Amino acid sequence: MLFNKGLRMFAALYYMLPFFDYSFKHEFFSYVSFFRKYFSFTYIIINFTQLNDTIMKIAYFYIALNLVFCMSCKARSTSDSIAASDVVAAPISNPVVTGDARTDIYYPMIAGKRIAIFGNHTALLPTGEHLVDHLLHDGHRVTAVFSPEHGFRGTADAGEHVSSSVDIQTGIPILSLYDGGNNRPSSTSMSKFDVLLVDIQDVGLRFYTYYITMCRLIQACADYGKQVIILDRPNPNGHIVDGPLLDMKYKSGVGWLPIPVLHGMTLGELAQMAVGEHWIGGKSQCQLQVVTCQYYTHSTLCDIQLPPSPNLPNLHAIYLYPSLCYFEATPVSVGRGTDYPFQVYGHPNMKGRTFSFVPESRSGAKTPPLQNKVCQGVDLRDLPDSVLVNKGIDLTYLIDAYQDLGMGDKFFTNFFEKLIGVSWVRQMIEQGATAEDIRARWQPDVEKFKEQRKKYLLYEE
């Protein structure tokens, strides 16, 4: 009888777990999460058997078998993690807790204030609930949303300016980032909130534009005396720094700070560096705070909850993006308008290829380069992520297409310098340099930046 009562008490505690703090559940689940799956049936038996001795014995035996099974699964899961540690960047040993899940830290900061969100469809808590919905459910006053490139729901084309509108799910106004001139919100938009929450999934590249929008908003918030709180997220490329520093004469909408192509920082770290190095101007210093991630370091490999933009559909594309994006400044397609953007490259005139694809108009790629044309090229989907994860920038793909098409300097547009950030990479490719030769030239930039960023890092390297 006592054992039966104890068992029922344990069951009651266990089924209340969803209501406990996330960090408590994280520790508890790491030992008994498997047991929960197999406990439900036994608990039902116990409640409806009127303590029949025979059935109770069967139930207790069932529990014992489940416990043995759970322990074996736990051991197997641990051994799998150890086996994966051969990769230079360490695998996740604990589920990363994103900044938006740490409500105990930032809820007191926003209590009673009008809140604006800079985010999109990726502003998800670990539970899968959107930050806006979560804040509204908990009684906070969300008065505005700022939507970056690709829009609040993540379906607009690259470079497409997103105008003011309304989020149909909540009725909250989505404000334009550009209605004030100079790529900034208007004074009317800035008057609608007291504190800006930043919650968006970045991929850690200089030409991935979310950080630029964030910096412009920080600058505007400094001018208008608004508080900025960054709910930090892991950088899927946060384990690597690579590429030349941006020559600021090429500053543009795809390169805004003097950083390498792969900067290896979270948005919270990068924002602190931009403010600390005075890269962001303003009438006064921004009231900037960062709610950090838990269980994250710069050697942690992290997957993504949702594609951060339409043409980066998975982690494979994100790892290839630092190597393939330069094709956007050439006649070559990187697969926009296919099911595998940034995982292939090709052109109708490339020779001796066994793979082909046809870019077509679709959501997120309304008019893709080489639309409806058969492109001969290279399929990179079979490359293992374990190979790509530490590769950084690989210019061999670009050099391959350059040599194949034989177009000389006509292969590149002026957009290439804006992407790569310097003039000499194009010159070295045209002179026949290898990818290794080019990397060797920018390596001093990498070491210089690593030293410069140290005091702004929030996570162990």
GUTOR-765637 format. One record per residue (C-alpha): residue number from 1; residue in one letter; x, y, z. Coordinates in Angstrom, 1 decimal, padded with zeros to 4 digits. Example, Ala and Ser with C-alpha at 12.3 -4.5 7.8 and 13.67 -1.06 7.14 Angstrom:
BEGIN
ATOM | seq | type | x | y | z
ATOM | 1 | A | 012.3 | -004.5 | 007.8
ATOM | 2 | S | 013.7 | -001.1 | 007.1
END
This chain:
BEGIN
ATOM | seq | type | x | y | z
ATOM | 1 | M | 000.0 | 000.0 | 000.0
ATOM | 2 | L | 002.8 | 002.5 | 000.9
ATOM | 3 | F | 004.7 | 001.6 | -002.2
ATOM | 4 | N | 001.5 | 002.2 | -004.3
ATOM | 5 | K | 001.0 | 005.6 | -002.7
ATOM | 6 | G | 004.6 | 006.6 | -003.3
ATOM | 7 | L | 004.3 | 005.5 | -006.9
ATOM | 8 | R | 001.2 | 007.7 | -007.3
ATOM | 9 | M | 003.0 | 010.7 | -005.7
ATOM | 10 | F | 005.9 | 010.2 | -008.1
ATOM | 11 | A | 003.5 | 010.1 | -011.0
ATOM | 12 | A | 001.8 | 013.3 | -009.9
ATOM | 13 | L | 005.2 | 015.1 | -009.6
ATOM | 14 | Y | 006.3 | 013.8 | -013.0
ATOM | 15 | Y | 003.2 | 014.9 | -014.9
ATOM | 16 | M | 003.6 | 018.4 | -013.4
ATOM | 17 | L | 007.0 | 018.8 | -014.9
ATOM | 18 | P | 005.8 | 021.0 | -017.8
ATOM | 19 | F | 004.9 | 023.7 | -015.3
ATOM | 20 | F | 008.4 | 023.9 | -013.7
ATOM | 21 | D | 011.1 | 026.3 | -014.7
ATOM | 22 | Y | 013.0 | 025.3 | -017.8
ATOM | 23 | S | 016.4 | 024.9 | -016.2
ATOM | 24 | F | 014.9 | 022.6 | -013.5
ATOM | 25 | K | 013.2 | 020.4 | -016.2
ATOM | 26 | H | 016.5 | 020.3 | -018.2
ATOM | 27 | E | 018.3 | 018.7 | -015.3
ATOM | 28 | F | 015.4 | 016.4 | -014.4
ATOM | 29 | F | 014.7 | 015.3 | -017.9
ATOM | 30 | S | 018.3 | 014.3 | -018.5
ATOM | 31 | Y | 017.8 | 011.3 | -016.2
ATOM | 32 | V | 014.2 | 010.3 | -016.5
ATOM | 33 | S | 012.8 | 011.6 | -019.8
ATOM | 34 | F | 012.7 | 008.1 | -021.3
ATOM | 35 | F | 010.8 | 006.8 | -018.3
ATOM | 36 | R | 008.0 | 009.1 | -018.8
ATOM | 37 | K | 007.1 | 007.6 | -022.2
ATOM | 38 | Y | 006.6 | 004.2 | -020.6
ATOM | 39 | F | 005.2 | 005.2 | -017.3
ATOM | 40 | S | 001.7 | 006.3 | -018.5
ATOM | 41 | F | 000.3 | 002.9 | -019.2
ATOM | 42 | T | 001.5 | 001.5 | -015.8
ATOM | 43 | Y | 000.0 | 004.5 | -013.9
ATOM | 44 | I | -003.4 | 003.9 | -015.6
ATOM | 45 | I | -003.3 | 000.2 | -014.5
ATOM | 46 | I | -002.6 | 001.2 | -010.9
ATOM | 47 | N | -005.5 | 003.6 | -010.8
ATOM | 48 | F | -008.0 | 001.2 | -012.1
ATOM | 49 | T | -007.1 | -002.2 | -010.7
ATOM | 50 | Q | -008.5 | -001.7 | -007.2
ATOM | 51 | L | -005.1 | -002.9 | -005.9
ATOM | 52 | N | -005.7 | -006.4 | -007.2
ATOM | 53 | D | -002.5 | -008.2 | -006.1
ATOM | 54 | T | -001.9 | -010.1 | -009.3
ATOM | 55 | I | -002.3 | -007.1 | -011.6
ATOM | 56 | M | -000.2 | -004.9 | -009.3
ATOM | 57 | K | 002.6 | -007.4 | -009.4
ATOM | 58 | I | 002.4 | -007.3 | -013.2
ATOM | 59 | A | 002.5 | -003.5 | -013.1
ATOM | 60 | Y | 005.5 | -003.4 | -010.8
ATOM | 61 | F | 007.3 | -005.9 | -013.1
ATOM | 62 | Y | 006.5 | -003.6 | -016.1
ATOM | 63 | I | 008.0 | -000.6 | -014.3
ATOM | 64 | A | 011.2 | -002.5 | -013.5
ATOM | 65 | L | 011.6 | -003.5 | -017.2
ATOM | 66 | N | 011.1 | 000.1 | -018.2
ATOM | 67 | L | 013.7 | 001.4 | -015.8
ATOM | 68 | V | 016.2 | -001.1 | -017.2
ATOM | 69 | F | 015.3 | 000.0 | -020.7
ATOM | 70 | C | 015.6 | 003.7 | -019.8
ATOM | 71 | M | 019.1 | 003.2 | -018.3
ATOM | 72 | S | 020.3 | 001.4 | -021.4
ATOM | 73 | C | 018.9 | 004.2 | -023.6
ATOM | 74 | K | 020.5 | 006.8 | -021.5
ATOM | 75 | A | 023.9 | 005.0 | -021.7
ATOM | 76 | R | 023.5 | 004.6 | -025.4
ATOM | 77 | S | 022.8 | 008.3 | -025.9
ATOM | 78 | T | 025.9 | 009.2 | -023.9
ATOM | 79 | S | 028.1 | 006.9 | -025.9
ATOM | 80 | D | 026.7 | 008.4 | -029.1
ATOM | 81 | S | 027.7 | 011.9 | -027.9
ATOM | 82 | I | 031.2 | 010.8 | -027.1
ATOM | 83 | A | 031.7 | 009.2 | -030.5
ATOM | 84 | A | 030.7 | 012.4 | -032.2
ATOM | 85 | S | 033.4 | 014.4 | -030.4
ATOM | 86 | D | 035.9 | 013.6 | -033.1
ATOM | 87 | V | 034.7 | 016.7 | -034.9
ATOM | 88 | V | 036.9 | 019.8 | -034.1
ATOM | 89 | A | 033.8 | 021.8 | -032.9
ATOM | 90 | A | 032.4 | 019.9 | -030.0
ATOM | 91 | P | 028.9 | 018.4 | -030.1
ATOM | 92 | I | 026.1 | 019.7 | -027.9
ATOM | 93 | S | 026.5 | 018.1 | -024.4
ATOM | 94 | N | 023.5 | 020.0 | -023.1
ATOM | 95 | P | 020.5 | 021.4 | -025.0
ATOM | 96 | V | 021.3 | 025.1 | -025.5
ATOM | 97 | V | 018.9 | 027.5 | -023.7
ATOM | 98 | T | 018.4 | 030.5 | -025.9
ATOM | 99 | G | 018.1 | 034.0 | -024.4
ATOM | 100 | D | 014.4 | 034.3 | -025.0
ATOM | 101 | A | 013.7 | 031.3 | -022.8
ATOM | 102 | R | 015.4 | 033.0 | -019.8
ATOM | 103 | T | 012.3 | 035.0 | -018.8
ATOM | 104 | D | 013.4 | 035.2 | -015.2
ATOM | 105 | I | 016.2 | 037.6 | -016.4
ATOM | 106 | Y | 014.4 | 039.9 | -018.9
ATOM | 107 | Y | 010.8 | 039.9 | -017.7
ATOM | 108 | P | 011.7 | 042.3 | -014.8
ATOM | 109 | M | 013.4 | 044.6 | -017.4
ATOM | 110 | I | 010.3 | 044.9 | -019.6
ATOM | 111 | A | 007.6 | 044.9 | -016.9
ATOM | 112 | G | 005.1 | 047.7 | -017.6
ATOM | 113 | K | 006.9 | 048.9 | -020.7
ATOM | 114 | R | 005.8 | 049.2 | -024.3
ATOM | 115 | I | 007.7 | 046.5 | -026.2
ATOM | 116 | A | 008.9 | 046.4 | -029.8
ATOM | 117 | I | 010.3 | 043.2 | -031.3
ATOM | 118 | F | 013.0 | 043.0 | -033.9
ATOM | 119 | G | 012.5 | 039.4 | -035.1
ATOM | 120 | N | 010.9 | 037.1 | -037.6
ATOM | 121 | H | 009.6 | 033.5 | -037.8
ATOM | 122 | T | 012.8 | 032.3 | -036.1
ATOM | 123 | A | 012.0 | 034.1 | -032.8
ATOM | 124 | L | 010.9 | 030.8 | -031.2
ATOM | 125 | L | 011.4 | 029.6 | -027.6
ATOM | 126 | P | 012.7 | 026.1 | -027.1
ATOM | 127 | T | 009.0 | 025.0 | -026.7
ATOM | 128 | G | 008.3 | 026.1 | -030.3
ATOM | 129 | E | 006.1 | 029.1 | -029.1
ATOM | 130 | H | 006.8 | 032.4 | -030.9
ATOM | 131 | L | 008.2 | 035.1 | -028.6
ATOM | 132 | V | 005.3 | 037.5 | -029.5
ATOM | 133 | D | 002.7 | 035.0 | -028.6
ATOM | 134 | H | 004.6 | 034.1 | -025.4
ATOM | 135 | L | 004.8 | 037.8 | -024.3
ATOM | 136 | L | 001.2 | 038.4 | -025.0
ATOM | 137 | H | 000.1 | 035.3 | -023.1
ATOM | 138 | D | 002.1 | 036.5 | -020.1
ATOM | 139 | G | 000.4 | 039.9 | -020.1
ATOM | 140 | H | 003.2 | 042.0 | -021.6
ATOM | 141 | R | 002.4 | 044.9 | -023.9
ATOM | 142 | V | 003.8 | 044.3 | -027.4
ATOM | 143 | T | 003.1 | 047.5 | -029.4
ATOM | 144 | A | 005.2 | 047.0 | -032.6
ATOM | 145 | V | 007.3 | 044.6 | -034.6
ATOM | 146 | F | 010.2 | 045.5 | -036.9
ATOM | 147 | S | 010.5 | 043.1 | -039.7
ATOM | 148 | P | 013.9 | 042.5 | -041.4
ATOM | 149 | E | 014.8 | 041.3 | -044.9
ATOM | 150 | H | 012.5 | 038.3 | -045.9
ATOM | 151 | G | 009.7 | 039.7 | -043.7
ATOM | 152 | F | 008.2 | 038.8 | -040.4
ATOM | 153 | R | 007.1 | 035.4 | -041.6
ATOM | 154 | G | 010.3 | 034.8 | -043.6
ATOM | 155 | T | 008.9 | 034.6 | -047.2
ATOM | 156 | A | 010.1 | 037.8 | -048.9
ATOM | 157 | D | 012.9 | 037.7 | -051.5
ATOM | 158 | A | 016.5 | 038.6 | -050.6
ATOM | 159 | G | 017.0 | 042.4 | -050.7
ATOM | 160 | E | 013.2 | 043.0 | -050.8
ATOM | 161 | H | 012.2 | 046.0 | -048.6
ATOM | 162 | V | 009.4 | 045.0 | -046.3
ATOM | 163 | S | 006.8 | 047.8 | -045.9
ATOM | 164 | S | 004.6 | 048.5 | -042.9
ATOM | 165 | S | 001.7 | 046.1 | -042.4
ATOM | 166 | V | -000.1 | 044.2 | -039.6
ATOM | 167 | D | 000.7 | 040.7 | -038.3
ATOM | 168 | I | -002.5 | 038.9 | -039.1
ATOM | 169 | Q | -002.2 | 036.5 | -036.2
ATOM | 170 | T | -002.0 | 039.1 | -033.5
ATOM | 171 | G | -003.0 | 042.4 | -035.0
ATOM | 172 | I | 000.3 | 044.0 | -034.0
ATOM | 173 | P | 001.6 | 046.6 | -036.4
ATOM | 174 | I | 004.7 | 045.6 | -038.4
ATOM | 175 | L | 006.7 | 048.8 | -038.8
ATOM | 176 | S | 008.9 | 049.6 | -041.7
ATOM | 177 | L | 012.6 | 049.8 | -041.0
ATOM | 178 | Y | 013.1 | 052.4 | -043.8
ATOM | 179 | D | 010.3 | 055.0 | -043.5
ATOM | 180 | G | 012.4 | 057.5 | -041.7
ATOM | 181 | G | 015.0 | 057.9 | -044.4
ATOM | 182 | N | 018.7 | 056.8 | -044.4
ATOM | 183 | N | 017.5 | 053.2 | -043.8
ATOM | 184 | R | 016.1 | 054.0 | -040.4
ATOM | 185 | P | 012.6 | 054.0 | -038.9
ATOM | 186 | S | 010.7 | 057.2 | -038.6
ATOM | 187 | S | 010.2 | 059.2 | -035.4
ATOM | 188 | T | 006.6 | 058.1 | -035.4
ATOM | 189 | S | 007.7 | 054.5 | -035.4
ATOM | 190 | M | 010.3 | 055.1 | -032.7
ATOM | 191 | S | 007.6 | 056.8 | -030.5
ATOM | 192 | K | 005.6 | 053.6 | -030.3
ATOM | 193 | F | 007.8 | 051.7 | -027.8
ATOM | 194 | D | 010.0 | 052.0 | -024.8
ATOM | 195 | V | 012.2 | 048.9 | -025.1
ATOM | 196 | L | 013.3 | 046.9 | -028.2
ATOM | 197 | L | 013.7 | 043.1 | -027.9
ATOM | 198 | V | 016.0 | 041.5 | -030.5
ATOM | 199 | D | 015.3 | 037.8 | -031.1
ATOM | 200 | I | 016.4 | 036.5 | -034.5
ATOM | 201 | Q | 018.4 | 033.6 | -035.8
ATOM | 202 | D | 021.7 | 034.8 | -037.5
ATOM | 203 | V | 024.2 | 032.6 | -039.3
ATOM | 204 | G | 027.4 | 034.6 | -038.6
ATOM | 205 | L | 028.4 | 036.0 | -041.9
ATOM | 206 | R | 029.2 | 039.6 | -042.8
ATOM | 207 | F | 026.9 | 039.6 | -045.9
ATOM | 208 | Y | 023.9 | 038.0 | -044.0
ATOM | 209 | T | 022.0 | 041.2 | -043.4
ATOM | 210 | Y | 020.2 | 040.7 | -040.1
ATOM | 211 | Y | 023.1 | 042.1 | -038.0
ATOM | 212 | I | 023.1 | 045.3 | -040.2
ATOM | 213 | T | 019.4 | 045.9 | -039.5
ATOM | 214 | M | 020.1 | 045.3 | -035.8
ATOM | 215 | C | 022.9 | 047.8 | -035.8
ATOM | 216 | R | 020.8 | 050.5 | -037.4
ATOM | 217 | L | 018.1 | 049.9 | -034.9
ATOM | 218 | I | 020.6 | 050.2 | -032.0
ATOM | 219 | Q | 021.8 | 053.4 | -033.5
ATOM | 220 | A | 018.2 | 054.7 | -033.7
ATOM | 221 | C | 017.4 | 053.6 | -030.2
ATOM | 222 | A | 020.5 | 055.4 | -028.9
ATOM | 223 | D | 019.3 | 058.6 | -030.6
ATOM | 224 | Y | 015.8 | 058.3 | -029.2
ATOM | 225 | G | 016.8 | 057.1 | -025.7
ATOM | 226 | K | 015.3 | 053.6 | -026.1
ATOM | 227 | Q | 016.5 | 050.5 | -024.3
ATOM | 228 | V | 017.7 | 047.5 | -026.3
ATOM | 229 | I | 017.7 | 044.0 | -025.0
ATOM | 230 | I | 019.2 | 041.2 | -027.2
ATOM | 231 | L | 017.9 | 037.8 | -026.5
ATOM | 232 | D | 020.9 | 035.9 | -027.7
ATOM | 233 | R | 021.0 | 032.8 | -029.9
ATOM | 234 | P | 023.8 | 030.5 | -030.9
ATOM | 235 | N | 025.7 | 031.2 | -034.1
ATOM | 236 | P | 025.7 | 028.0 | -036.2
ATOM | 237 | N | 029.0 | 029.2 | -037.6
ATOM | 238 | G | 030.2 | 030.5 | -034.2
ATOM | 239 | H | 033.2 | 028.1 | -034.1
ATOM | 240 | I | 035.1 | 029.6 | -036.9
ATOM | 241 | V | 036.6 | 033.0 | -038.0
ATOM | 242 | D | 037.6 | 033.3 | -041.7
ATOM | 243 | G | 037.9 | 035.7 | -044.6
ATOM | 244 | P | 039.3 | 039.2 | -045.1
ATOM | 245 | L | 038.3 | 042.2 | -043.1
ATOM | 246 | L | 035.9 | 044.5 | -044.9
ATOM | 247 | D | 037.7 | 047.4 | -046.6
ATOM | 248 | M | 035.2 | 050.1 | -045.5
ATOM | 249 | K | 035.3 | 051.7 | -049.0
ATOM | 250 | Y | 033.1 | 048.7 | -049.9
ATOM | 251 | K | 030.7 | 049.3 | -047.1
ATOM | 252 | S | 027.2 | 048.5 | -048.3
ATOM | 253 | G | 023.9 | 046.8 | -047.4
ATOM | 254 | V | 025.8 | 043.4 | -047.5
ATOM | 255 | G | 028.8 | 044.5 | -045.5
ATOM | 256 | W | 028.5 | 047.2 | -042.8
ATOM | 257 | L | 031.2 | 046.6 | -040.2
ATOM | 258 | P | 035.0 | 046.1 | -040.4
ATOM | 259 | I | 034.8 | 042.4 | -039.7
ATOM | 260 | P | 035.8 | 039.1 | -041.5
ATOM | 261 | V | 033.3 | 037.3 | -043.7
ATOM | 262 | L | 032.9 | 034.7 | -040.9
ATOM | 263 | H | 033.1 | 036.6 | -037.6
ATOM | 264 | G | 032.3 | 033.7 | -035.3
ATOM | 265 | M | 030.2 | 035.8 | -032.9
ATOM | 266 | T | 026.6 | 035.8 | -031.7
ATOM | 267 | L | 024.5 | 038.8 | -032.3
ATOM | 268 | G | 024.8 | 039.8 | -028.7
ATOM | 269 | E | 028.6 | 039.7 | -028.9
ATOM | 270 | L | 028.7 | 041.5 | -032.2
ATOM | 271 | A | 026.4 | 044.3 | -030.9
ATOM | 272 | Q | 028.6 | 044.8 | -027.9
ATOM | 273 | M | 031.6 | 045.0 | -030.2
ATOM | 274 | A | 029.9 | 047.5 | -032.6
ATOM | 275 | V | 029.0 | 049.7 | -029.6
ATOM | 276 | G | 032.3 | 049.3 | -027.8
ATOM | 277 | E | 034.5 | 050.0 | -030.9
ATOM | 278 | H | 032.3 | 053.0 | -031.8
ATOM | 279 | W | 031.3 | 051.5 | -035.1
ATOM | 280 | I | 027.7 | 052.6 | -034.4
ATOM | 281 | G | 027.4 | 056.3 | -034.1
ATOM | 282 | G | 024.6 | 058.1 | -032.3
ATOM | 283 | K | 023.8 | 061.1 | -030.1
ATOM | 284 | S | 024.4 | 059.1 | -027.0
ATOM | 285 | Q | 025.5 | 055.6 | -025.9
ATOM | 286 | C | 022.9 | 052.9 | -026.4
ATOM | 287 | Q | 021.3 | 051.3 | -023.3
ATOM | 288 | L | 022.3 | 047.8 | -024.5
ATOM | 289 | Q | 021.9 | 044.6 | -022.5
ATOM | 290 | V | 022.4 | 041.0 | -023.6
ATOM | 291 | V | 020.5 | 038.0 | -022.2
ATOM | 292 | T | 023.0 | 035.2 | -022.9
ATOM | 293 | C | 022.4 | 031.6 | -023.9
ATOM | 294 | Q | 023.0 | 028.8 | -021.4
ATOM | 295 | Y | 025.0 | 025.7 | -022.2
ATOM | 296 | Y | 026.6 | 027.3 | -025.2
ATOM | 297 | T | 030.3 | 027.9 | -026.1
ATOM | 298 | H | 031.9 | 028.8 | -029.4
ATOM | 299 | S | 032.9 | 025.1 | -029.9
ATOM | 300 | T | 029.2 | 024.0 | -029.6
ATOM | 301 | L | 027.6 | 022.6 | -032.7
ATOM | 302 | C | 024.1 | 023.9 | -032.9
ATOM | 303 | D | 021.3 | 023.0 | -035.3
ATOM | 304 | I | 018.5 | 025.5 | -036.2
ATOM | 305 | Q | 014.8 | 025.3 | -035.2
ATOM | 306 | L | 013.7 | 026.8 | -038.5
ATOM | 307 | P | 015.4 | 028.0 | -041.7
ATOM | 308 | P | 016.5 | 031.6 | -041.0
ATOM | 309 | S | 015.6 | 032.6 | -044.6
ATOM | 310 | P | 013.9 | 031.0 | -047.6
ATOM | 311 | N | 017.2 | 030.2 | -049.4
ATOM | 312 | L | 019.1 | 028.7 | -046.4
ATOM | 313 | P | 016.8 | 025.7 | -045.8
ATOM | 314 | N | 019.1 | 023.6 | -043.6
ATOM | 315 | L | 022.4 | 023.5 | -041.8
ATOM | 316 | H | 024.1 | 022.0 | -044.9
ATOM | 317 | A | 023.3 | 025.2 | -046.8
ATOM | 318 | I | 024.4 | 027.4 | -043.9
ATOM | 319 | Y | 027.8 | 025.6 | -043.8
ATOM | 320 | L | 028.2 | 026.1 | -047.6
ATOM | 321 | Y | 027.0 | 029.7 | -047.7
ATOM | 322 | P | 030.4 | 031.2 | -046.8
ATOM | 323 | S | 031.8 | 029.5 | -049.9
ATOM | 324 | L | 029.0 | 029.9 | -052.4
ATOM | 325 | C | 027.5 | 033.3 | -051.9
ATOM | 326 | Y | 030.2 | 035.0 | -054.1
ATOM | 327 | F | 028.4 | 033.4 | -057.1
ATOM | 328 | E | 025.7 | 036.0 | -056.6
ATOM | 329 | A | 028.2 | 038.4 | -058.2
ATOM | 330 | T | 028.7 | 036.2 | -061.2
ATOM | 331 | P | 026.6 | 034.6 | -064.0
ATOM | 332 | V | 026.5 | 031.3 | -062.0
ATOM | 333 | S | 023.4 | 030.1 | -060.2
ATOM | 334 | V | 023.6 | 028.8 | -056.6
ATOM | 335 | G | 020.3 | 027.0 | -056.9
ATOM | 336 | R | 017.9 | 029.8 | -056.0
ATOM | 337 | G | 014.5 | 028.6 | -057.3
ATOM | 338 | T | 015.2 | 024.9 | -056.6
ATOM | 339 | D | 014.7 | 022.7 | -053.6
ATOM | 340 | Y | 018.4 | 022.9 | -052.7
ATOM | 341 | P | 019.6 | 026.6 | -052.8
ATOM | 342 | F | 023.2 | 027.2 | -051.7
ATOM | 343 | Q | 023.9 | 023.5 | -052.1
ATOM | 344 | V | 024.7 | 023.4 | -055.8
ATOM | 345 | Y | 026.1 | 025.7 | -058.5
ATOM | 346 | G | 026.0 | 025.8 | -062.2
ATOM | 347 | H | 025.5 | 027.6 | -065.5
ATOM | 348 | P | 024.1 | 026.6 | -068.9
ATOM | 349 | N | 027.6 | 026.8 | -070.5
ATOM | 350 | M | 029.6 | 024.9 | -068.0
ATOM | 351 | K | 031.2 | 021.8 | -069.6
ATOM | 352 | G | 031.8 | 018.2 | -068.7
ATOM | 353 | R | 029.2 | 018.1 | -065.9
ATOM | 354 | T | 027.0 | 015.2 | -065.0
ATOM | 355 | F | 024.6 | 017.1 | -062.8
ATOM | 356 | S | 022.0 | 019.7 | -063.9
ATOM | 357 | F | 019.2 | 021.7 | -062.4
ATOM | 358 | V | 016.6 | 024.3 | -063.5
ATOM | 359 | P | 015.8 | 027.4 | -061.4
ATOM | 360 | E | 012.1 | 028.2 | -061.3
ATOM | 361 | S | 010.0 | 031.0 | -059.7
ATOM | 362 | R | 008.8 | 030.2 | -056.2
ATOM | 363 | S | 008.2 | 031.7 | -052.8
ATOM | 364 | G | 011.4 | 033.4 | -051.6
ATOM | 365 | A | 012.9 | 033.3 | -055.1
ATOM | 366 | K | 010.4 | 035.0 | -057.4
ATOM | 367 | T | 012.9 | 035.7 | -060.2
ATOM | 368 | P | 015.9 | 033.5 | -059.6
ATOM | 369 | P | 019.0 | 033.9 | -061.7
ATOM | 370 | L | 019.0 | 031.8 | -064.9
ATOM | 371 | Q | 015.2 | 031.2 | -064.4
ATOM | 372 | N | 013.9 | 028.2 | -066.5
ATOM | 373 | K | 017.3 | 027.5 | -067.9
ATOM | 374 | V | 019.1 | 024.1 | -067.6
ATOM | 375 | C | 022.2 | 024.7 | -065.6
ATOM | 376 | Q | 025.1 | 022.2 | -065.8
ATOM | 377 | G | 027.1 | 022.1 | -062.6
ATOM | 378 | V | 028.1 | 020.6 | -059.3
ATOM | 379 | D | 025.9 | 019.0 | -056.6
ATOM | 380 | L | 027.4 | 019.5 | -053.1
ATOM | 381 | R | 024.5 | 017.9 | -051.2
ATOM | 382 | D | 026.4 | 014.7 | -050.5
ATOM | 383 | L | 029.3 | 016.4 | -048.8
ATOM | 384 | P | 029.2 | 015.4 | -045.1
ATOM | 385 | D | 028.5 | 018.1 | -042.7
ATOM | 386 | S | 031.4 | 016.8 | -040.6
ATOM | 387 | V | 033.7 | 017.9 | -043.5
ATOM | 388 | L | 032.0 | 021.2 | -044.1
ATOM | 389 | V | 031.7 | 022.3 | -040.5
ATOM | 390 | N | 035.3 | 023.4 | -040.1
ATOM | 391 | K | 036.0 | 024.3 | -043.7
ATOM | 392 | G | 035.2 | 028.0 | -043.5
ATOM | 393 | I | 035.5 | 029.7 | -046.9
ATOM | 394 | D | 036.4 | 027.4 | -049.8
ATOM | 395 | L | 037.1 | 029.4 | -053.0
ATOM | 396 | T | 037.8 | 026.2 | -055.0
ATOM | 397 | Y | 034.1 | 026.2 | -056.2
ATOM | 398 | L | 034.4 | 029.8 | -057.5
ATOM | 399 | I | 037.7 | 029.2 | -059.1
ATOM | 400 | D | 036.3 | 026.0 | -060.8
ATOM | 401 | A | 033.5 | 027.9 | -062.4
ATOM | 402 | Y | 035.7 | 030.9 | -063.3
ATOM | 403 | Q | 038.1 | 028.7 | -065.2
ATOM | 404 | D | 035.3 | 026.6 | -066.8
ATOM | 405 | L | 033.4 | 029.5 | -068.3
ATOM | 406 | G | 036.5 | 031.3 | -069.6
ATOM | 407 | M | 034.9 | 034.8 | -069.4
ATOM | 408 | G | 037.9 | 036.6 | -067.8
ATOM | 409 | D | 037.1 | 039.7 | -065.9
ATOM | 410 | K | 033.5 | 039.6 | -067.3
ATOM | 411 | F | 032.9 | 036.8 | -064.9
ATOM | 412 | F | 032.7 | 039.2 | -062.0
ATOM | 413 | T | 030.4 | 042.1 | -061.3
ATOM | 414 | N | 031.2 | 045.0 | -059.0
ATOM | 415 | F | 029.0 | 043.3 | -056.4
ATOM | 416 | F | 031.8 | 040.8 | -055.8
ATOM | 417 | E | 034.0 | 043.3 | -053.9
ATOM | 418 | K | 031.0 | 044.2 | -051.7
ATOM | 419 | L | 030.6 | 040.5 | -050.8
ATOM | 420 | I | 034.3 | 039.6 | -050.3
ATOM | 421 | G | 035.2 | 043.0 | -048.9
ATOM | 422 | V | 038.5 | 043.7 | -050.7
ATOM | 423 | S | 039.8 | 044.2 | -054.2
ATOM | 424 | W | 042.7 | 041.8 | -054.2
ATOM | 425 | V | 040.8 | 038.5 | -054.2
ATOM | 426 | R | 039.4 | 039.0 | -057.7
ATOM | 427 | Q | 042.9 | 040.0 | -058.9
ATOM | 428 | M | 044.5 | 036.9 | -057.4
ATOM | 429 | I | 041.8 | 034.6 | -059.0
ATOM | 430 | E | 042.4 | 036.3 | -062.4
ATOM | 431 | Q | 046.1 | 035.8 | -062.0
ATOM | 432 | G | 045.7 | 032.1 | -061.4
ATOM | 433 | A | 046.2 | 031.9 | -057.6
ATOM | 434 | T | 044.9 | 028.9 | -055.7
ATOM | 435 | A | 042.3 | 029.0 | -052.9
ATOM | 436 | E | 045.1 | 028.2 | -050.5
ATOM | 437 | D | 047.2 | 031.1 | -051.7
ATOM | 438 | I | 044.3 | 033.5 | -051.2
ATOM | 439 | R | 043.5 | 032.2 | -047.8
ATOM | 440 | A | 047.1 | 032.7 | -046.7
ATOM | 441 | R | 046.9 | 036.4 | -047.6
ATOM | 442 | W | 043.8 | 037.1 | -045.4
ATOM | 443 | Q | 045.0 | 035.0 | -042.5
ATOM | 444 | P | 046.7 | 038.0 | -040.7
ATOM | 445 | D | 043.3 | 039.7 | -040.9
ATOM | 446 | V | 041.7 | 036.7 | -039.1
ATOM | 447 | E | 044.3 | 036.8 | -036.3
ATOM | 448 | K | 044.0 | 040.5 | -035.9
ATOM | 449 | F | 040.2 | 040.3 | -035.5
ATOM | 450 | K | 040.4 | 037.4 | -033.1
ATOM | 451 | E | 042.5 | 039.5 | -030.8
ATOM | 452 | Q | 040.3 | 042.6 | -031.2
ATOM | 453 | R | 037.1 | 040.7 | -030.4
ATOM | 454 | K | 038.3 | 039.0 | -027.2
ATOM | 455 | K | 037.0 | 041.4 | -024.7
ATOM | 456 | Y | 033.5 | 041.3 | -026.2
ATOM | 457 | L | 033.0 | 037.5 | -026.2
ATOM | 458 | L | 030.3 | 036.3 | -023.8
ATOM | 459 | Y | 031.0 | 032.6 | -024.3
ATOM | 460 | E | 034.0 | 030.3 | -023.9
ATOM | 461 | E | 036.0 | 029.7 | -027.1
END
